[in-house]
Amino acid sequence: MFSELVYKSAMKYEWDVIPANGSTNFNTAVDLNQFNDVDMRFYNLPFENMTFNYKIKSIIFTDGTSI
């Protein structure tokens, strides 16, 4: 909220090949611990107050090369 980092998580997208100039949609979930204050702060934050930022660390091409 207000550009404050509330929750950070790592994830991988490995399900299907995305064509050049293509896009995809996916659903994901995180496991939260009800006894962890950081997890519960994230859980209780209204969705409309959230923004998501993604940092792509690598892209793997169908020929096995990556950047």
Buried (B, 14 or more C-beta within 10 A) or exposed (E): EEEEEEBEEEEEEEEEEEEEEEEEEEEEEEEEEEEEEEBEEBEEEEEEEEEEEEEEEEEEEEEEEEE
